[in-house]
């Protein structure tokens, strides 16, 4: 869940994700591999009506599978020769899956030192350190030492933190290969976005959420389509999956409520931080219920 509070700087984002309470929230409730929105089974029941609620970790992995299926449907091949850049890689769950399944060479770029340390350790534990490079940095200014000419650029629910999403698209344009489209040049990502009328329809709610996020706005589906088209990309599709957004944040709230005492007993976890998380989760669910949020999978190509 994004940082609680007018414009997010990379330093603020880093401070939020490196907070011990936040880190424990993500590792314990999300499963410790991924920290992105999941895709849930059709008509998944709420935990209020079943003893077997949808699993957050399994749903998060389903999003990775969906994104890979999306990529492969555009005639790209994922092989040991594929160079892939994951922007805002978190704990690196997607990178490890891509490296294990297809042998891809993955570069993880991420701001959080705690997440990067865990990513490196998990890669080493799974014998994947030769396939995966983990680098601290911002996707608004990707370090030059990473090079360019990536075949695939991948991201999950990270760009909402940006102060300048047009700059992020410009960085993607700089970094993505310009070789023949059948051999590479794909961008696949998810992001948390606002509906076009969200700020008019629910100004109080959206203002509260932006203050918590240190943001002035959220992107829209139309924004990304316009920005990528302006830079000469082909729109290969947008898969609208916003119903899963609501399910995901509702499930996180249920799990936090159920495991609150357990979490409070964990070293480094502050009860006040958990209360802020619970409030934030509730605001996301409210925004979804009021039709203010978009979420789904984008794919663009050269």
VOPAGU-2260 file (C-alpha; in pm, 1 decimal, decimal comma):
REM VOPAGU-2260
SITE   aa  ch    i         X         Y         Z
SITE  UNK   A    0       0,0       0,0       0,0
SITE  UNK   A    1     138,6     344,1     -91,4
SITE  UNK   A    2     293,2     584,9     158,2
SITE  UNK   A    3      51,1     758,7     397,0
SITE  UNK   A    4      31,7    1139,3     347,7
SITE  UNK   A    5     163,5    1662,1    -135,2
SITE  UNK   A    6     402,8    1520,6    -392,8
SITE  UNK   A    7     594,3    1198,3    -339,0
SITE  UNK   A    8     969,1    1220,4    -377,4
SITE  UNK   A    9    1180,4     908,8    -428,2
SITE  UNK   A   10    1322,1     970,1     -81,3
SITE  UNK   A   11     974,2     966,0      75,9
SITE  UNK   A   12     887,1     644,8    -104,5
SITE  UNK   A   13    1214,5     487,3       8,0
SITE  UNK   A   14    1157,1     594,3     370,6
SITE  UNK   A   15     805,0     448,4     367,6
SITE  UNK   A   16     903,2     108,8     230,0
SITE  UNK   A   17    1211,2      86,4     452,8
SITE  UNK   A   18    1004,5     136,7     766,2
SITE  UNK   A   19    1019,2    -188,6     967,5
SITE  UNK   A   20     642,5    -193,2    1031,3
SITE  UNK   A   21     568,4    -147,3     662,6
SITE  UNK   A   22     818,8    -414,1     564,3
SITE  UNK   A   23     669,8    -666,4     806,7
SITE  UNK   A   24     318,5    -583,2     682,8
SITE  UNK   A   25     417,6    -670,3     328,2
SITE  UNK   A   26     622,7    -979,1     405,2
SITE  UNK   A   27     374,3   -1137,5     644,3
SITE  UNK   A   28      42,4   -1050,2     479,3
SITE  UNK   A   29     150,3   -1065,5     113,2
SITE  UNK   A   30     362,1   -1376,1     147,9
SITE  UNK   A   31     708,8   -1224,0     117,1
SITE  UNK   A   32     755,3   -1277,4    -257,5
SITE  UNK   A   33     529,4   -1014,3    -419,4
SITE  UNK   A   34     374,1    -681,6    -323,9
SITE  UNK   A   35     138,1    -616,7    -612,2
SITE  UNK   A   36    -235,8    -654,4    -667,5
SITE  UNK   A   37    -357,7   -1006,8    -728,9
SITE  UNK   A   38    -602,4   -1163,0    -972,3
SITE  UNK   A   39    -856,9   -1374,3    -788,9
SITE  UNK   A   40   -1069,8   -1673,1    -890,6
SITE  UNK   A   41   -1411,8   -1583,1   -1036,9
SITE  UNK   A   42   -1673,9   -1495,7    -777,4
SITE  UNK   A   43   -1434,2   -1553,3    -489,4
SITE  UNK   A   44   -1631,2   -1556,3    -161,9
SITE  UNK   A   45   -1543,0   -1318,8     118,3
SITE  UNK   A   46   -1376,7   -1453,2     426,7
SITE  UNK   A   47   -1691,8   -1348,6     614,1
SITE  UNK   A   48   -1880,0   -1636,6     449,2
SITE  UNK   A   49   -1616,7   -1909,0     420,3
SITE  UNK   A   50   -1332,6   -2061,5     618,0
SITE  UNK   A   51   -1120,0   -2074,8     304,2
SITE  UNK   A   52   -1083,7   -1716,1     174,2
SITE  UNK   A   53    -889,8   -1637,9    -146,0
SITE  UNK   A   54    -515,8   -1658,9     -90,5
SITE  UNK   A   55    -336,8   -1326,6    -139,5
SITE  UNK   A   56      -4,4   -1480,5    -236,9
SITE  UNK   A   57    -164,1   -1714,4    -492,5
SITE  UNK   A   58    -362,5   -1427,0    -642,8
SITE  UNK   A   59     -49,5   -1211,2    -663,3
SITE  UNK   A   60     127,8   -1486,1    -855,1
SITE  UNK   A   61    -172,3   -1511,4   -1089,2
SITE  UNK   A   62    -107,8   -1152,1   -1195,6
SITE  UNK   A   63     244,8   -1249,0   -1301,5
SITE  UNK   A   64     103,2   -1534,9   -1507,3
SITE  UNK   A   65    -150,7   -1301,6   -1669,0
SITE  UNK   A   66     122,7   -1054,5   -1764,1
SITE  UNK   A   67     340,8   -1327,8   -1914,5
SITE  UNK   A   68      45,8   -1462,0   -2115,3
SITE  UNK   A   69     -15,4   -1107,5   -2235,6
SITE  UNK   A   70     346,2   -1073,8   -2348,4
SITE  UNK   A   71     355,2   -1407,6   -2526,9
SITE  UNK   A   72      33,0   -1324,9   -2710,3
SITE  UNK   A   73     215,5   -1036,0   -2882,7
SITE  UNK   A   74     462,6   -1266,5   -3062,7
SITE  UNK   A   75     755,6   -1200,8   -2833,8
SITE  UNK   A   76     967,2   -1493,8   -2714,0
SITE  UNK   A   77    1101,1   -1514,8   -2358,6
SITE  UNK   A   78    1436,8   -1695,1   -2366,2
SITE  UNK   A   79    1775,1   -1696,9   -2187,4
SITE  UNK   A   80    1874,1   -1419,8   -2430,8
SITE  UNK   A   81    1589,3   -1192,9   -2315,7
SITE  UNK   A   82    1699,9    -883,9   -2120,9
SITE  UNK   A   83    1418,7    -768,7   -1894,2
SITE  UNK   A   84    1406,0    -461,3   -1668,4
SITE  UNK   A   85    1164,6    -466,6   -1372,6
SITE  UNK   A   86    1089,5    -111,4   -1255,3
SITE  UNK   A   87     991,8    -101,2    -888,7
SITE  UNK   A   88    1068,8    -469,3    -842,8
SITE  UNK   A   89     985,0    -502,8    -472,8
SITE  UNK   A   90    1094,1    -842,3    -337,7
SITE  UNK   A   91    1162,9    -970,8    -688,6
SITE  UNK   A   92     899,3   -1243,7    -710,8
SITE  UNK   A   93     827,1   -1169,4   -1076,6
SITE  UNK   A   94    1196,6   -1160,5   -1162,9
SITE  UNK   A   95    1260,1   -1499,4   -1003,3
SITE  UNK   A   96     964,5   -1656,9   -1181,7
SITE  UNK   A   97    1079,8   -1520,6   -1517,9
SITE  UNK   A   98    1438,0   -1633,6   -1455,4
SITE  UNK   A   99    1338,6   -1983,1   -1338,5
SITE  UNK   A  100    1075,6   -2045,2   -1606,2
SITE  UNK   A  101    1233,3   -1886,1   -1913,2
SITE  UNK   A  102    1596,7   -1823,7   -1817,0
SITE  UNK   A  103    1557,5   -1448,3   -1871,5
SITE  UNK   A  104    1826,9   -1210,5   -1752,8
SITE  UNK   A  105    1642,6    -970,6   -1523,6
SITE  UNK   A  106    1753,5    -637,6   -1381,9
SITE  UNK   A  107    1551,8    -530,3   -1075,5
SITE  UNK   A  108    1542,5    -156,1   -1007,2
SITE  UNK   A  109    1392,8     -60,4    -673,2
SITE  UNK   A  110    1421,7     212,8    -410,0
SITE  UNK   A  111    1378,9      15,6     -88,4
SITE  UNK   A  112    1699,5    -111,9      69,3
SITE  UNK   A  113    1509,4    -363,5     284,4
SITE  UNK   A  114    1325,3    -503,4     -16,8
SITE  UNK   A  115    1643,8    -515,7    -222,6
SITE  UNK   A  116    1827,8    -702,7      51,1
SITE  UNK   A  117    1548,8    -959,0      72,8
SITE  UNK   A  118    1537,8    -987,9    -306,8
SITE  UNK   A  119    1912,7   -1057,5    -322,9
SITE  UNK   A  120    1890,5   -1317,2     -46,3
SITE  UNK   A  121    1596,0   -1497,3    -209,3
SITE  UNK   A  122    1775,9   -1498,5    -544,5
SITE  UNK   A  123    2087,2   -1644,7    -382,3
SITE  UNK   A  124    1881,4   -1905,3    -196,2
SITE  UNK   A  125    1723,1   -2017,8    -524,1
SITE  UNK   A  126    2049,9   -2017,2    -718,3
SITE  UNK   A  127    1942,0   -1728,6    -939,4
SITE  UNK   A  128    2203,2   -1466,0    -857,6
SITE  UNK   A  129    2363,4   -1519,4   -1201,4
SITE  UNK   A  130    2031,4   -1436,7   -1374,4
SITE  UNK   A  131    1912,2   -1146,0   -1162,4
SITE  UNK   A  132    2078,0    -814,2   -1081,4
SITE  UNK   A  133    1930,0    -599,3    -803,8
SITE  UNK   A  134    1999,3    -224,3    -814,1
SITE  UNK   A  135    1886,3      59,0    -590,3
SITE  UNK   A  136    1741,8     350,6    -787,0
SITE  UNK   A  137    1444,2     544,6    -918,9
SITE  UNK   A  138    1257,7     473,5   -1242,1
SITE  UNK   A  139    1237,6     849,6   -1300,5
SITE  UNK   A  140    1615,5     849,6   -1353,3
SITE  UNK   A  141    1735,4     497,6   -1425,8
SITE  UNK   A  142    2108,6     465,7   -1347,7
SITE  UNK   A  143    2319,8     484,4   -1663,8
SITE  UNK   A  144    2527,8     183,7   -1558,0
SITE  UNK   A  145    2230,7     -42,9   -1626,5
SITE  UNK   A  146    2266,4      31,3   -1995,9
SITE  UNK   A  147    1973,0      23,4   -2237,9
SITE  UNK   A  148    1846,0    -198,4   -2519,7
SITE  UNK   A  149    1619,0    -403,8   -2291,9
SITE  UNK   A  150    1385,2    -643,7   -2470,6
SITE  UNK   A  151    1108,3    -613,4   -2213,6
SITE  UNK   A  152    1027,5    -351,0   -1951,6
SITE  UNK   A  153     800,8    -475,2   -1674,4
SITE  UNK   A  154     638,2    -302,2   -1377,3
SITE  UNK   A  155     364,2    -375,1   -1126,5
SITE  UNK   A  156     173,3    -106,6    -935,1
SITE  UNK   A  157     475,6     121,3    -897,9
SITE  UNK   A  158     423,7     417,0   -1130,5
SITE  UNK   A  159     153,7     572,7    -910,8
SITE  UNK   A  160     439,4     685,2    -682,4
SITE  UNK   A  161     590,8     900,4    -957,1
SITE  UNK   A  162     584,1    1278,7    -948,8
SITE  UNK   A  163     621,7    1284,2   -1328,5
SITE  UNK   A  164     475,9     983,9   -1507,7
SITE  UNK   A  165     547,5    1137,0   -1848,5
SITE  UNK   A  166     915,6    1123,8   -1748,5
SITE  UNK   A  167     876,4     755,6   -1662,2
SITE  UNK   A  168     739,2     689,4   -2011,2
SITE  UNK   A  169    1033,0     885,7   -2155,5
SITE  UNK   A  170    1277,2     666,6   -1959,6
SITE  UNK   A  171    1104,1     354,7   -2091,0
SITE  UNK   A  172    1137,9     492,2   -2443,9
SITE  UNK   A  173    1510,8     546,6   -2384,1
SITE  UNK   A  174    1572,0     204,6   -2234,7
SITE  UNK   A  175    1366,0     -24,3   -2457,5
SITE  UNK   A  176    1529,8    -190,2   -2756,6
SITE  UNK   A  177    1456,5     -51,8   -3101,4
SITE  UNK   A  178    1528,7    -381,7   -3273,0
SITE  UNK   A  179    1268,4    -557,7   -3484,9
SITE  UNK   A  180     941,5    -581,4   -3291,0
SITE  UNK   A  181     916,5    -958,6   -3328,9
SITE  UNK   A  182    1239,1    -993,7   -3130,2
SITE  UNK   A  183    1163,9    -754,7   -2848,4
SITE  UNK   A  184    1053,6    -408,0   -2763,5
SITE  UNK   A  185     763,1    -472,9   -2528,3
SITE  UNK   A  186     636,8    -286,2   -2222,5
SITE  UNK   A  187     397,8    -463,3   -1985,8
SITE  UNK   A  188     279,3    -307,8   -1661,9
SITE  UNK   A  189      -2,0    -256,3   -1415,0
SITE  UNK   A  190     -81,2      61,5   -1227,5
SITE  UNK   A  191    -337,4     195,8    -983,6
SITE  UNK   A  192    -524,7     474,2   -1164,1
SITE  UNK   A  193    -823,5     705,6   -1126,1
SITE  UNK   A  194   -1131,1     706,4   -1344,7
SITE  UNK   A  195   -1156,9    1023,2   -1558,4
SITE  UNK   A  196   -1431,7    1171,3   -1339,1
SITE  UNK   A  197   -1305,9    1053,7    -998,2
SITE  UNK   A  198   -1186,5    1392,9    -872,4
SITE  UNK   A  199   -1514,2    1560,4    -976,2
SITE  UNK   A  200   -1738,0    1280,3    -848,4
SITE  UNK   A  201   -1569,0    1228,8    -511,4
SITE  UNK   A  202   -1351,2    1536,1    -442,6
SITE  UNK   A  203   -1333,3    1485,2     -65,8
SITE  UNK   A  204   -1236,1    1118,9     -83,1
SITE  UNK   A  205    -981,8    1174,1    -360,0
SITE  UNK   A  206    -828,5    1472,2    -178,3
SITE  UNK   A  207    -787,6    1262,4     135,3
SITE  UNK   A  208    -627,3     980,6     -59,9
SITE  UNK   A  209    -387,4    1211,3    -243,9
SITE  UNK   A  210    -277,5    1366,5      84,9
SITE  UNK   A  211    -203,0    1018,6     220,7
SITE  UNK   A  212      -9,6     935,2     -97,1
SITE  UNK   A  213     184,2    1264,9    -111,0
SITE  UNK   A  214      44,8    1302,1    -463,5
SITE  UNK   A  215    -148,5    1558,5    -662,5
SITE  UNK   A  216    -321,4    1305,8    -885,4
SITE  UNK   A  217    -328,2     954,8   -1026,3
SITE  UNK   A  218    -282,4     858,8   -1387,7
SITE  UNK   A  219    -572,5     743,3   -1604,6
SITE  UNK   A  220    -589,9     473,0   -1868,8
SITE  UNK   A  221    -615,1     749,0   -2130,8
SITE  UNK   A  222    -299,2     918,0   -2001,9
SITE  UNK   A  223     -83,2     610,9   -2059,1
SITE  UNK   A  224    -233,5     541,4   -2400,3
SITE  UNK   A  225    -165,8     902,5   -2510,7
SITE  UNK   A  226     188,5     916,9   -2371,1
SITE  UNK   A  227     302,0     591,0   -2528,7
SITE  UNK   A  228     134,0     674,6   -2862,2
SITE  UNK   A  229     304,0    1016,1   -2860,2
SITE  UNK   A  230     639,4     836,8   -2843,5
SITE  UNK   A  231     559,9     606,2   -3130,6
SITE  UNK   A  232     458,4     293,3   -2941,6
SITE  UNK   A  233     190,3      56,4   -3065,0
SITE  UNK   A  234     -98,0      -3,2   -2825,9
SITE  UNK   A  235    -115,0    -382,1   -2790,8
SITE  UNK   A  236    -401,3    -377,8   -2542,9
SITE  UNK   A  237    -534,0    -290,5   -2201,5
SITE  UNK   A  238    -693,0    -566,5   -1995,9
SITE  UNK   A  239    -936,6    -406,9   -1749,5
SITE  UNK   A  240    -921,2    -598,8   -1420,6
SITE  UNK   A  241   -1042,5    -336,1   -1174,5
SITE  UNK   A  242   -1276,7    -581,7    -998,8
SITE  UNK   A  243    -967,3    -753,8    -858,7
SITE  UNK   A  244    -843,5    -426,4    -710,4
SITE  UNK   A  245   -1138,8    -412,6    -473,4
SITE  UNK   A  246   -1106,7    -780,7    -383,0
SITE  UNK   A  247    -735,5    -746,2    -314,4
SITE  UNK   A  248    -756,3    -451,9     -76,1
SITE  UNK   A  249   -1057,0    -602,9      96,7
SITE  UNK   A  250    -860,8    -926,5     151,5
SITE  UNK   A  251    -563,3    -735,1     289,2
SITE  UNK   A  252    -792,5    -557,7     535,0
SITE  UNK   A  253    -942,6    -890,1     643,0
SITE  UNK   A  254    -600,1   -1044,5     694,2
SITE  UNK   A  255    -469,0    -743,7     884,9
SITE  UNK   A  256    -771,5    -754,0    1112,7
SITE  UNK   A  257    -737,4   -1129,0    1166,2
SITE  UNK   A  258    -361,8   -1123,6    1233,0
SITE  UNK   A  259    -332,9    -788,9    1408,9
SITE  UNK   A  260    -233,6    -929,4    1748,8
SITE  UNK   A  261      25,5   -1151,3    1583,1
SITE  UNK   A  262     172,7    -855,8    1395,5
SITE  UNK   A  263     183,6    -631,4    1702,3
SITE  UNK   A  264     394,6    -898,2    1870,2
SITE  UNK   A  265     655,9    -889,3    1593,4
SITE  UNK   A  266     971,9    -693,7    1670,1
SITE  UNK   A  267     977,7    -359,2    1489,5
SITE  UNK   A  268     603,3    -343,1    1423,3
SITE  UNK   A  269     419,6     -46,1    1575,3
SITE  UNK   A  270      47,6     -64,8    1644,1
SITE  UNK   A  271      -2,2     293,6    1521,8
SITE  UNK   A  272     149,4     196,6    1187,1
SITE  UNK   A  273     -92,7     -95,4    1155,5
SITE  UNK   A  274    -381,5     140,6    1230,8
SITE  UNK   A  275    -267,0     368,0     948,0
SITE  UNK   A  276    -246,8      69,3     716,9
SITE  UNK   A  277    -599,9     -37,1     808,2
SITE  UNK   A  278    -732,1     314,5     744,2
SITE  UNK   A  279    -556,3     329,4     409,1
SITE  UNK   A  280    -689,2     -10,3     300,1
SITE  UNK   A  281   -1040,2     103,2     386,0
SITE  UNK   A  282   -1001,5     417,5     174,4
SITE  UNK   A  283    -895,4     210,1    -129,6
SITE  UNK   A  284   -1199,0     -16,0     -88,6
SITE  UNK   A  285   -1425,9     287,9     -56,1
SITE  UNK   A  286   -1276,2     441,1    -371,4
SITE  UNK   A  287   -1334,6     116,2    -559,0
SITE  UNK   A  288   -1693,8      93,2    -435,4
SITE  UNK   A  289   -1757,8     449,9    -555,4
SITE  UNK   A  290   -1618,1     379,0    -902,6
SITE  UNK   A  291   -1310,4     600,4    -867,6
SITE  UNK   A  292   -1033,7     346,9    -935,7
SITE  UNK   A  293    -899,5     170,5   -1246,3
SITE  UNK   A  294    -654,8    -117,9   -1254,0
SITE  UNK   A  295    -541,7    -356,1   -1523,0
SITE  UNK   A  296    -261,8    -476,6   -1751,0
SITE  UNK   A  297    -113,8    -258,8   -2027,0
SITE  UNK   A  298     103,1    -379,8   -2311,9
SITE  UNK   A  299     280,6    -157,6   -2564,8
SITE  UNK   A  300     530,0    -239,9   -2838,5
SITE  UNK   A  301     765,3     -71,2   -3081,0
